Amino acid sequence: MAAIDAEIASVVGVDDRTFSCAIHLPGEVAEDLAVAFVPANPSGEYAREVVEKIGRVVRRTYGISPSPVLVTTIDQIPFTANGKLRRSELSTRVQSGVLAPALRRDVDEAAVVRDQTRVGADLEARLADIWRDALNLQGALDRTADFFDLGGDSLRSLLLHTAIEQQFGKQISADAFFARPTFATLLELVAGDGDGAPLDKDSEPPVPWPLPRDLRNRLLLSFEAWDGNRPTRDRLVAGLNTTGSNTPLFWVCQENVTFRQLADCLGATQPVYAFRSGLGLIEYSEDEIQAFALRYASEVAEVHPDGSLFVGGCCQGAIIALALAQHLIRRGRHVSLLILADWEVPLHAYRGPVLFTYGRDSLQDNPYLQYRNPDLARGRLLDDYTVAKCRATMAHITRPRSGKFCRCACAKRKAACRIACRDPRIALF
């Protein structure tokens, strides 16, 4: 200890005094080094600077960090009758808090720092296990590897964030994670407040009709890995064939594969923009349907602010597509055609042209196999509708076994639609 005192004396003032001792805090196996510092200059700024110097010189010379370094007064230091330091009593005073009223806080803070270090290491290990499980990884973990480069997709993203929510009780901001989707980012978010939206978002005005934060976060987690570019601030719409010259189609569906195959079938000249349905996210109450439709209507306005457009959806996506088309018409937009695939109910009044399309062989989605007279309800609610059936099921068209089958099925769909409709609007197909 005398050698440590001498080393410390080289960085403090001539009239300053320091006294070191070993302490043993509860719960710790090893001893720690404590330093009591008596400054000649009582100013707080001076004392803080010298405390930092003491920490640096001890770390540099001995490879340990003094914890704590306590600022006190000379009358708090125990000496023998002939002026020698009683180190054992100094240790007792440091650990008991008798040294000075503020010293107990310093000792507690040092213990808290060590506890936080242990907790941080445990958190990182648990989070690493979640990361490996979600991505099916083995071996060493690369903290800076991109989530998508490691095989991440929408499903793995949901698995990852669901596990984090279950184990740590917090929801991670999808914006913050996907801005830099690495393990290092995830660790930072879990260890922090779980938020941390990208800085360049702060100066932007809020989007119109925002979804509730929790719902948008879950939606984005399941949508971020879909194909296509993201042309809007809120990143809730994806585009393929966006350089095509045809009237754009905005399609609401459950899966990326549906979106990708539809865009492939329609060809490079047909812009297709996809929204995710509420499958697994909402109960499809009227409020939830309208919340999705309003948010998506704002996304449409940002992507395609003027001109005609097609709107459609399949299965549950058709419910949102109908509400979306209603909102667009009320805003003065020209929806050339609303396409409702594999869905019949619930229907609402709609004054624009509608195409119902379904797979002839689908027991679940062919309305003529489910209802006695589906055209009766359609006629009451719709002014202009057409029905087109395909020879297979719609699932075969949107999820073909091969590209060749896809082109074949799509060709049949073109013929079915044109024969049934006799309308140039169906040239989309």
DRENDO-1510 file (C-alpha; in Angstrom, 1 decimal, always signed):
<recs>
REC; n; res; u; v; w
REC; 1; MET; +0.0; +0.0; +0.0 .
REC; 2; ALA; +2.9; +2.4; +0.7 .
REC; 3; ALA; +4.0; +1.9; -2.9 .
REC; 4; ILE; +0.5; +2.8; -4.2 .
REC; 5; ASP; +0.5; +5.9; -2.0 .
REC; 6; ALA; +3.8; +7.0; -3.4 .
REC; 7; GLU; +2.6; +6.5; -7.0 .
REC; 8; ILE; -0.6; +8.5; -6.3 .
REC; 9; ALA; +1.4; +11.2; -4.6 .
REC; 10; SER; +3.1; +11.9; -8.0 .
REC; 11; VAL; -0.2; +13.2; -9.5 .
REC; 12; VAL; -1.7; +15.2; -6.6 .
REC; 13; GLY; -0.8; +18.6; -5.3 .
REC; 14; VAL; +2.1; +19.1; -2.9 .
REC; 15; ASP; -0.3; +19.9; +0.0 .
REC; 16; ASP; -2.8; +17.2; -0.9 .
REC; 17; ARG; -2.7; +13.9; +0.9 .
REC; 18; THR; -4.0; +10.4; -0.1 .
REC; 19; PHE; -4.4; +7.2; +1.9 .
REC; 20; SER; -5.1; +3.8; +0.3 .
REC; 21; CYS; -6.5; +0.7; +1.9 .
REC; 22; ALA; -8.0; -2.7; +0.9 .
REC; 23; ILE; -11.8; -3.1; +1.5 .
REC; 24; HIS; -14.0; -6.1; +1.1 .
REC; 25; LEU; -17.6; -5.3; +0.1 .
REC; 26; PRO; -20.5; -7.7; +0.9 .
REC; 27; GLY; -21.0; -10.2; -1.9 .
REC; 28; GLU; -17.6; -9.8; -3.4 .
REC; 29; VAL; -15.0; -12.5; -3.4 .
REC; 30; ALA; -11.9; -10.3; -4.1 .
REC; 31; GLU; -10.8; -7.3; -2.3 .
REC; 32; ASP; -11.1; -3.8; -3.8 .
REC; 33; LEU; -8.7; -0.8; -3.5 .
REC; 34; ALA; -10.1; +2.3; -1.8 .
REC; 35; VAL; -8.4; +5.7; -1.7 .
REC; 36; ALA; -9.2; +8.5; +0.7 .
REC; 37; PHE; -8.2; +11.9; -0.7 .
REC; 38; VAL; -7.7; +14.9; +1.4 .
REC; 39; PRO; -7.4; +18.0; -0.9 .
REC; 40; ALA; -5.7; +21.1; +0.2 .
REC; 41; ASN; -8.1; +23.0; -2.1 .
REC; 42; PRO; -11.6; +22.2; -1.0 .
REC; 43; SER; -13.3; +23.3; -4.3 .
REC; 44; GLY; -15.4; +20.6; -5.9 .
REC; 45; GLU; -14.0; +21.1; -9.4 .
REC; 46; TYR; -10.4; +20.7; -8.3 .
REC; 47; ALA; -11.2; +17.6; -6.2 .
REC; 48; ARG; -13.0; +16.0; -9.2 .
REC; 49; GLU; -10.0; +16.6; -11.5 .
REC; 50; VAL; -7.6; +15.0; -9.0 .
REC; 51; VAL; -9.9; +12.0; -8.4 .
REC; 52; GLU; -9.8; +11.3; -12.1 .
REC; 53; LYS; -6.0; +11.6; -12.1 .
REC; 54; ILE; -5.8; +9.1; -9.2 .
REC; 55; GLY; -7.9; +6.6; -11.0 .
REC; 56; ARG; -5.8; +6.9; -14.2 .
REC; 57; VAL; -2.5; +6.5; -12.5 .
REC; 58; VAL; -3.5; +3.4; -10.5 .
REC; 59; ARG; -5.1; +1.8; -13.6 .
REC; 60; ARG; -2.0; +2.5; -15.7 .
REC; 61; THR; +0.5; +1.3; -13.1 .
REC; 62; TYR; -1.3; -1.6; -11.4 .
REC; 63; GLY; -4.0; -2.5; -13.8 .
REC; 64; ILE; -6.8; -2.0; -11.3 .
REC; 65; SER; -9.4; +0.7; -10.7 .
REC; 66; PRO; -9.6; +2.2; -7.2 .
REC; 67; SER; -13.2; +1.9; -6.1 .
REC; 68; PRO; -14.0; +4.2; -4.5 .
REC; 69; VAL; -11.8; +7.3; -4.4 .
REC; 70; LEU; -13.3; +9.3; -1.5 .
REC; 71; VAL; -12.9; +13.0; -0.9 .
REC; 72; THR; -12.7; +13.6; +2.8 .
REC; 73; THR; -11.1; +15.8; +5.5 .
REC; 74; ILE; -7.9; +15.0; +7.5 .
REC; 75; ASP; -9.8; +14.7; +10.8 .
REC; 76; GLN; -11.7; +11.6; +9.3 .
REC; 77; ILE; -8.4; +9.7; +8.8 .
REC; 78; PRO; -7.4; +7.4; +11.7 .
REC; 79; PHE; -3.8; +7.8; +12.9 .
REC; 80; THR; -1.8; +6.3; +15.7 .
REC; 81; ALA; -0.4; +8.5; +18.5 .
REC; 82; ASN; +2.9; +8.9; +16.6 .
REC; 83; GLY; +1.1; +9.9; +13.4 .
REC; 84; LYS; +1.1; +6.6; +11.5 .
REC; 85; LEU; -1.9; +5.6; +9.4 .
REC; 86; ARG; -4.1; +2.8; +10.8 .
REC; 87; ARG; -5.1; +1.2; +7.5 .
REC; 88; SER; -7.3; -1.5; +9.0 .
REC; 89; GLU; -9.4; +1.1; +10.8 .
REC; 90; LEU; -9.5; +3.2; +7.6 .
REC; 91; SER; -10.9; +0.1; +5.8 .
REC; 92; THR; -13.5; -0.3; +8.5 .
REC; 93; ARG; -14.5; +3.4; +8.2 .
REC; 94; VAL; -14.8; +3.2; +4.4 .
REC; 95; GLN; -17.0; +0.1; +4.5 .
REC; 96; SER; -19.2; +1.3; +7.4 .
REC; 97; GLY; -19.7; +4.8; +6.1 .
REC; 98; VAL; -18.2; +6.4; +9.3 .
REC; 99; LEU; -15.5; +8.1; +7.3 .
REC; 100; ALA; -17.9; +10.9; +6.2 .
REC; 101; PRO; -21.6; +11.2; +5.7 .
REC; 102; ALA; -21.2; +11.2; +1.9 .
REC; 103; LEU; -18.8; +8.2; +1.8 .
REC; 104; ARG; -21.5; +5.6; +2.3 .
REC; 105; ARG; -23.1; +6.8; -0.9 .
REC; 106; ASP; -19.8; +6.5; -2.7 .
REC; 107; VAL; -19.4; +2.9; -1.6 .
REC; 108; ASP; -23.0; +2.1; -2.5 .
REC; 109; GLU; -22.5; +3.7; -5.9 .
REC; 110; ALA; -19.4; +1.6; -6.5 .
REC; 111; ALA; -21.3; -1.5; -5.6 .
REC; 112; VAL; -24.1; -0.5; -7.9 .
REC; 113; VAL; -21.7; -0.1; -10.8 .
REC; 114; ARG; -20.3; -3.6; -10.2 .
REC; 115; ASP; -23.8; -5.0; -9.9 .
REC; 116; GLN; -24.8; -3.2; -13.2 .
REC; 117; THR; -21.7; -4.7; -14.8 .
REC; 118; ARG; -22.7; -8.2; -13.8 .
REC; 119; VAL; -26.3; -7.6; -14.9 .
REC; 120; GLY; -25.1; -6.3; -18.2 .
REC; 121; ALA; -23.0; -9.4; -18.8 .
REC; 122; ASP; -26.0; -11.6; -18.0 .
REC; 123; LEU; -28.3; -9.6; -20.2 .
REC; 124; GLU; -25.9; -9.8; -23.2 .
REC; 125; ALA; -25.6; -13.6; -22.7 .
REC; 126; ARG; -29.3; -14.1; -22.6 .
REC; 127; LEU; -29.9; -11.8; -25.6 .
REC; 128; ALA; -27.2; -13.6; -27.5 .
REC; 129; ASP; -29.1; -16.9; -26.9 .
REC; 130; ILE; -32.3; -15.3; -28.3 .
REC; 131; TRP; -30.4; -13.9; -31.3 .
REC; 132; ARG; -28.9; -17.3; -32.1 .
REC; 133; ASP; -32.2; -19.2; -31.6 .
REC; 134; ALA; -34.1; -16.8; -33.9 .
REC; 135; LEU; -31.5; -17.0; -36.6 .
REC; 136; ASN; -30.5; -20.6; -36.1 .
REC; 137; LEU; -26.9; -19.7; -35.6 .
REC; 138; GLN; -24.0; -21.6; -34.1 .
REC; 139; GLY; -20.6; -20.6; -32.8 .
REC; 140; ALA; -19.2; -17.2; -32.2 .
REC; 141; LEU; -21.4; -14.2; -32.5 .
REC; 142; ASP; -20.6; -11.3; -34.8 .
REC; 143; ARG; -22.0; -8.2; -33.1 .
REC; 144; THR; -22.0; -6.1; -36.3 .
REC; 145; ALA; -23.4; -8.7; -38.7 .
REC; 146; ASP; -26.6; -7.5; -40.5 .
REC; 147; PHE; -29.8; -9.3; -39.4 .
REC; 148; PHE; -30.9; -9.9; -43.0 .
REC; 149; ASP; -27.5; -11.1; -44.1 .
REC; 150; LEU; -27.7; -13.7; -41.5 .
REC; 151; GLY; -31.0; -15.0; -42.9 .
REC; 152; GLY; -33.4; -12.8; -41.1 .
REC; 153; ASP; -36.9; -12.4; -42.4 .
REC; 154; SER; -40.3; -11.2; -41.2 .
REC; 155; LEU; -41.0; -14.4; -39.3 .
REC; 156; ARG; -37.6; -14.5; -37.6 .
REC; 157; SER; -38.0; -10.8; -36.7 .
REC; 158; LEU; -41.3; -11.5; -35.0 .
REC; 159; LEU; -39.7; -14.5; -33.1 .
REC; 160; LEU; -36.8; -12.4; -32.0 .
REC; 161; HIS; -38.8; -9.5; -30.7 .
REC; 162; THR; -41.5; -11.7; -29.1 .
REC; 163; ALA; -38.8; -13.6; -27.2 .
REC; 164; ILE; -37.3; -10.2; -26.0 .
REC; 165; GLU; -40.7; -9.0; -24.9 .
REC; 166; GLN; -41.3; -12.3; -23.0 .
REC; 167; GLN; -37.8; -12.4; -21.3 .
REC; 168; PHE; -37.2; -8.7; -20.7 .
REC; 169; GLY; -40.7; -7.3; -20.6 .
REC; 170; LYS; -40.0; -4.5; -23.1 .
REC; 171; GLN; -40.8; -3.8; -26.7 .
REC; 172; ILE; -38.0; -2.8; -29.0 .
REC; 173; SER; -38.6; +0.0; -31.5 .
REC; 174; ALA; -38.7; -1.5; -35.0 .
REC; 175; ASP; -37.6; +1.8; -36.5 .
REC; 176; ALA; -34.5; +1.9; -34.3 .
REC; 177; PHE; -33.6; -1.7; -34.8 .
REC; 178; PHE; -34.0; -1.8; -38.6 .
REC; 179; ALA; -32.1; +1.5; -39.0 .
REC; 180; ARG; -29.0; -0.6; -38.1 .
REC; 181; PRO; -30.2; -4.3; -37.7 .
REC; 182; THR; -27.3; -5.8; -35.8 .
REC; 183; PHE; -26.8; -7.5; -32.5 .
REC; 184; ALA; -25.0; -4.5; -31.2 .
REC; 185; THR; -28.0; -2.3; -31.9 .
REC; 186; LEU; -30.3; -4.8; -30.3 .
REC; 187; LEU; -28.2; -5.0; -27.1 .
REC; 188; GLU; -28.1; -1.2; -26.9 .
REC; 189; LEU; -31.9; -1.0; -27.2 .
REC; 190; VAL; -32.6; -3.7; -24.7 .
REC; 191; ALA; -30.1; -2.3; -22.2 .
REC; 192; GLY; -31.6; +1.2; -22.7 .
REC; 193; ASP; -35.2; +2.2; -22.9 .
REC; 194; GLY; -36.0; +0.1; -26.0 .
REC; 195; ASP; -36.8; +3.1; -28.1 .
REC; 196; GLY; -34.1; +5.2; -29.7 .
REC; 197; ALA; -35.7; +6.1; -33.1 .
REC; 198; PRO; -33.3; +7.2; -35.7 .
REC; 199; LEU; -32.1; +10.8; -35.3 .
REC; 200; ASP; -33.2; +12.0; -38.7 .
REC; 201; LYS; -36.8; +11.2; -37.8 .
REC; 202; ASP; -36.9; +14.0; -35.1 .
REC; 203; SER; -37.1; +16.9; -37.5 .
REC; 204; GLU; -39.9; +15.4; -39.6 .
REC; 205; PRO; -43.6; +16.2; -39.0 .
REC; 206; PRO; -45.8; +13.4; -37.8 .
REC; 207; VAL; -47.5; +11.2; -40.4 .
REC; 208; PRO; -51.3; +11.6; -40.8 .
REC; 209; TRP; -53.5; +9.2; -39.0 .
REC; 210; PRO; -50.7; +7.3; -37.3 .
REC; 211; LEU; -51.4; +3.8; -36.0 .
REC; 212; PRO; -51.1; +3.2; -32.2 .
REC; 213; ARG; -47.4; +2.9; -31.4 .
REC; 214; ASP; -47.6; -0.8; -30.3 .
REC; 215; LEU; -49.6; -1.8; -33.3 .
REC; 216; ARG; -47.3; +0.0; -35.8 .
REC; 217; ASN; -44.3; -1.6; -34.2 .
REC; 218; ARG; -45.6; -5.1; -34.5 .
REC; 219; LEU; -46.8; -4.4; -38.1 .
REC; 220; LEU; -43.4; -3.1; -39.1 .
REC; 221; LEU; -41.6; -6.0; -37.5 .
REC; 222; SER; -43.6; -8.4; -39.7 .
REC; 223; PHE; -43.3; -6.3; -42.8 .
REC; 224; GLU; -39.7; -5.0; -42.9 .
REC; 225; ALA; -38.3; -8.1; -44.6 .
REC; 226; TRP; -40.8; -8.0; -47.5 .
REC; 227; ASP; -39.4; -7.4; -51.0 .
REC; 228; GLY; -39.4; -4.0; -52.7 .
REC; 229; ASN; -38.4; -0.5; -51.9 .
REC; 230; ARG; -40.0; +1.6; -49.2 .
REC; 231; PRO; -41.1; +4.9; -50.7 .
REC; 232; THR; -42.7; +6.5; -47.7 .
REC; 233; ARG; -41.6; +7.9; -44.3 .
REC; 234; ASP; -43.6; +5.4; -42.3 .
REC; 235; ARG; -42.3; +2.4; -44.3 .
REC; 236; LEU; -45.6; +0.7; -44.3 .
REC; 237; VAL; -45.9; +0.2; -48.1 .
REC; 238; ALA; -43.5; -1.8; -50.4 .
REC; 239; GLY; -43.1; -1.3; -54.1 .
REC; 240; LEU; -42.1; -3.6; -57.0 .
REC; 241; ASN; -42.0; -2.8; -60.7 .
REC; 242; THR; -42.2; +0.8; -59.6 .
REC; 243; THR; -40.7; +2.2; -62.9 .
REC; 244; GLY; -43.6; +0.6; -64.9 .
REC; 245; SER; -45.9; +3.0; -66.8 .
REC; 246; ASN; -49.2; +1.4; -66.1 .
REC; 247; THR; -51.7; +2.6; -63.5 .
REC; 248; PRO; -50.4; +1.4; -60.1 .
REC; 249; LEU; -52.1; -1.3; -58.1 .
REC; 250; PHE; -52.2; -1.1; -54.3 .
REC; 251; TRP; -52.7; -4.6; -52.9 .
REC; 252; VAL; -53.3; -5.7; -49.3 .
REC; 253; CYS; -52.2; -9.3; -48.5 .
REC; 254; GLN; -50.9; -11.5; -45.8 .
REC; 255; GLU; -47.5; -12.6; -47.1 .
REC; 256; ASN; -44.5; -11.4; -49.0 .
REC; 257; VAL; -44.7; -14.4; -51.4 .
REC; 258; THR; -48.2; -13.3; -52.5 .
REC; 259; PHE; -46.9; -9.8; -53.2 .
REC; 260; ARG; -43.8; -11.0; -55.0 .
REC; 261; GLN; -45.6; -13.5; -57.2 .
REC; 262; LEU; -48.3; -11.1; -58.1 .
REC; 263; ALA; -45.8; -8.5; -59.2 .
REC; 264; ASP; -43.9; -11.2; -61.3 .
REC; 265; CYS; -47.1; -12.3; -62.9 .
REC; 266; LEU; -48.2; -8.8; -63.9 .
REC; 267; GLY; -44.9; -7.9; -65.4 .
REC; 268; ALA; -42.3; -5.1; -65.2 .
REC; 269; THR; -44.7; -2.5; -66.7 .
REC; 270; GLN; -47.2; -2.9; -63.9 .
REC; 271; PRO; -46.3; -1.1; -60.6 .
REC; 272; VAL; -47.5; -3.0; -57.6 .
REC; 273; TYR; -47.5; -1.7; -54.1 .
REC; 274; ALA; -48.2; -3.9; -51.1 .
REC; 275; PHE; -49.6; -3.3; -47.7 .
REC; 276; ARG; -49.7; -6.0; -45.0 .
REC; 277; SER; -53.1; -7.2; -43.8 .
REC; 278; GLY; -54.0; -7.3; -40.1 .
REC; 279; LEU; -53.6; -11.1; -39.8 .
REC; 280; GLY; -52.3; -11.9; -36.4 .
REC; 281; LEU; -52.2; -8.2; -35.4 .
REC; 282; ILE; -55.8; -7.1; -35.0 .
REC; 283; GLU; -59.3; -8.7; -34.3 .
REC; 284; TYR; -60.8; -6.8; -37.3 .
REC; 285; SER; -63.1; -4.6; -35.3 .
REC; 286; GLU; -64.5; -1.7; -37.2 .
REC; 287; ASP; -62.2; +0.7; -35.4 .
REC; 288; GLU; -59.1; -1.4; -36.3 .
REC; 289; ILE; -60.1; -1.7; -39.9 .
REC; 290; GLN; -60.6; +2.0; -40.3 .
REC; 291; ALA; -57.3; +2.7; -38.5 .
REC; 292; PHE; -55.5; +0.6; -41.1 .
REC; 293; ALA; -57.4; +2.1; -44.0 .
REC; 294; LEU; -56.8; +5.7; -43.0 .
REC; 295; ARG; -53.0; +5.1; -42.4 .
REC; 296; TYR; -52.8; +3.2; -45.7 .
REC; 297; ALA; -54.7; +6.0; -47.5 .
REC; 298; SER; -52.1; +8.4; -46.4 .
REC; 299; GLU; -49.3; +6.1; -47.6 .
REC; 300; VAL; -51.1; +5.9; -51.0 .
REC; 301; ALA; -51.2; +9.7; -51.2 .
REC; 302; GLU; -47.5; +9.9; -50.5 .
REC; 303; VAL; -46.6; +7.3; -53.2 .
REC; 304; HIS; -49.1; +8.4; -55.8 .
REC; 305; PRO; -50.6; +11.8; -55.0 .
REC; 306; ASP; -52.5; +12.2; -58.3 .
REC; 307; GLY; -54.1; +10.1; -61.0 .
REC; 308; SER; -56.0; +6.9; -61.2 .
REC; 309; LEU; -55.1; +3.8; -59.3 .
REC; 310; PHE; -56.3; +0.2; -58.7 .
REC; 311; VAL; -56.9; -1.1; -55.2 .
REC; 312; GLY; -57.3; -4.7; -54.2 .
REC; 313; GLY; -56.7; -7.4; -51.6 .
REC; 314; CYS; -57.0; -11.1; -50.9 .
REC; 315; CYS; -58.5; -12.9; -48.0 .
REC; 316; GLN; -58.5; -10.7; -44.9 .
REC; 317; GLY; -56.6; -8.1; -46.9 .
REC; 318; ALA; -59.8; -7.6; -49.0 .
REC; 319; ILE; -61.5; -6.2; -45.9 .
REC; 320; ILE; -58.9; -3.5; -45.5 .
REC; 321; ALA; -58.8; -2.9; -49.3 .
REC; 322; LEU; -62.5; -2.1; -49.4 .
REC; 323; ALA; -62.2; +0.4; -46.5 .
REC; 324; LEU; -59.1; +1.9; -48.2 .
REC; 325; ALA; -60.9; +2.3; -51.5 .
REC; 326; GLN; -63.9; +4.0; -49.7 .
REC; 327; HIS; -61.5; +6.5; -48.0 .
REC; 328; LEU; -59.7; +7.3; -51.3 .
REC; 329; ILE; -63.0; +7.9; -53.1 .
REC; 330; ARG; -64.2; +10.3; -50.4 .
REC; 331; ARG; -60.9; +12.2; -50.9 .
REC; 332; GLY; -61.7; +12.6; -54.6 .
REC; 333; ARG; -59.3; +9.9; -55.9 .
REC; 334; HIS; -60.3; +7.9; -58.9 .
REC; 335; VAL; -60.2; +4.2; -58.0 .
REC; 336; SER; -60.5; +2.6; -61.5 .
REC; 337; LEU; -61.2; -0.8; -60.0 .
REC; 338; LEU; -61.5; -2.4; -56.6 .
REC; 339; ILE; -60.5; -6.1; -56.7 .
REC; 340; LEU; -61.7; -8.4; -53.9 .
REC; 341; ALA; -60.1; -11.8; -54.1 .
REC; 342; ASP; -61.2; -14.8; -52.1 .
REC; 343; TRP; -63.4; -12.8; -49.8 .
REC; 344; GLU; -67.1; -12.0; -49.6 .
REC; 345; VAL; -68.1; -10.9; -46.2 .
REC; 346; PRO; -68.4; -8.4; -44.6 .
REC; 347; LEU; -69.5; -6.2; -47.5 .
REC; 348; HIS; -70.3; -2.5; -47.2 .
REC; 349; ALA; -71.8; -0.1; -49.7 .
REC; 350; TYR; -69.4; +1.0; -52.3 .
REC; 351; ARG; -70.1; +3.2; -55.4 .
REC; 352; GLY; -67.2; +2.4; -57.6 .
REC; 353; PRO; -66.6; -0.6; -59.9 .
REC; 354; VAL; -65.7; -3.9; -58.2 .
REC; 355; LEU; -64.2; -7.2; -59.4 .
REC; 356; PHE; -64.8; -10.3; -57.3 .
REC; 357; THR; -62.4; -13.1; -58.2 .
REC; 358; TYR; -62.1; -16.5; -56.6 .
REC; 359; GLY; -60.9; -20.0; -57.3 .
REC; 360; ARG; -63.6; -22.2; -58.8 .
REC; 361; ASP; -62.4; -25.2; -56.9 .
REC; 362; SER; -62.0; -23.5; -53.5 .
REC; 363; LEU; -64.5; -24.9; -51.0 .
REC; 364; GLN; -63.6; -22.1; -48.6 .
REC; 365; ASP; -63.5; -19.1; -51.0 .
REC; 366; ASN; -66.0; -19.9; -53.8 .
REC; 367; PRO; -69.1; -17.9; -52.6 .
REC; 368; TYR; -71.4; -20.0; -54.8 .
REC; 369; LEU; -70.4; -23.1; -52.8 .
REC; 370; GLN; -71.1; -21.3; -49.5 .
REC; 371; TYR; -74.2; -19.2; -50.1 .
REC; 372; ARG; -77.5; -19.8; -51.8 .
REC; 373; ASN; -77.4; -16.4; -53.7 .
REC; 374; PRO; -74.4; -14.2; -53.0 .
REC; 375; ASP; -75.3; -11.9; -55.9 .
REC; 376; LEU; -78.4; -10.8; -53.9 .
REC; 377; ALA; -76.2; -9.1; -51.2 .
REC; 378; ARG; -73.9; -7.7; -53.8 .
REC; 379; GLY; -76.7; -6.1; -55.7 .
REC; 380; ARG; -78.0; -4.4; -52.6 .
REC; 381; LEU; -74.6; -2.8; -51.7 .
REC; 382; LEU; -72.8; -2.3; -55.0 .
REC; 383; ASP; -73.7; -0.3; -58.1 .
REC; 384; ASP; -71.2; -1.9; -60.5 .
REC; 385; TYR; -69.6; -5.3; -59.9 .
REC; 386; THR; -68.4; -8.2; -61.9 .
REC; 387; VAL; -67.5; -11.8; -60.9 .
REC; 388; ALA; -64.6; -13.7; -62.3 .
REC; 389; LYS; -63.6; -17.3; -61.4 .
REC; 390; CYS; -60.3; -19.0; -62.0 .
REC; 391; ARG; -60.0; -22.7; -62.8 .
REC; 392; ALA; -57.8; -23.4; -59.7 .
REC; 393; THR; -57.7; -21.8; -56.3 .
REC; 394; MET; -56.4; -18.3; -55.7 .
REC; 395; ALA; -53.7; -19.8; -53.5 .
REC; 396; HIS; -52.3; -21.6; -56.6 .
REC; 397; ILE; -52.0; -18.3; -58.4 .
REC; 398; THR; -50.4; -16.3; -55.7 .
REC; 399; ARG; -48.2; -19.2; -54.4 .
REC; 400; PRO; -47.2; -21.2; -57.5 .
REC; 401; ARG; -44.9; -24.2; -57.4 .
REC; 402; SER; -42.9; -22.7; -60.2 .
REC; 403; GLY; -42.6; -19.6; -62.4 .
REC; 404; LYS; -43.9; -21.6; -65.3 .
REC; 405; PHE; -47.0; -22.6; -63.4 .
REC; 406; CYS; -47.4; -19.0; -62.3 .
REC; 407; ARG; -47.5; -17.7; -65.9 .
REC; 408; CYS; -49.9; -20.4; -66.9 .
REC; 409; ALA; -52.3; -19.7; -64.0 .
REC; 410; CYS; -52.0; -16.0; -64.6 .
REC; 411; ALA; -52.9; -16.4; -68.3 .
REC; 412; LYS; -56.0; -18.4; -67.4 .
REC; 413; ARG; -56.9; -15.6; -64.9 .
REC; 414; LYS; -56.5; -13.0; -67.7 .
REC; 415; ALA; -58.9; -14.9; -69.9 .
REC; 416; ALA; -61.4; -15.5; -67.2 .
REC; 417; CYS; -61.4; -11.9; -66.2 .
REC; 418; ARG; -61.8; -10.5; -69.7 .
REC; 419; ILE; -64.5; -13.0; -70.7 .
REC; 420; ALA; -66.4; -12.3; -67.5 .
REC; 421; CYS; -66.1; -8.5; -67.5 .
REC; 422; ARG; -65.9; -7.5; -71.2 .
REC; 423; ASP; -64.4; -4.3; -69.8 .
REC; 424; PRO; -61.2; -2.5; -70.8 .
REC; 425; ARG; -60.5; -1.8; -67.1 .
REC; 426; ILE; -59.6; -5.4; -66.6 .
REC; 427; ALA; -56.6; -4.9; -69.0 .
REC; 428; LEU; -54.7; -4.8; -65.7 .
REC; 429; PHE; -54.8; -8.5; -65.7 .
</recs>
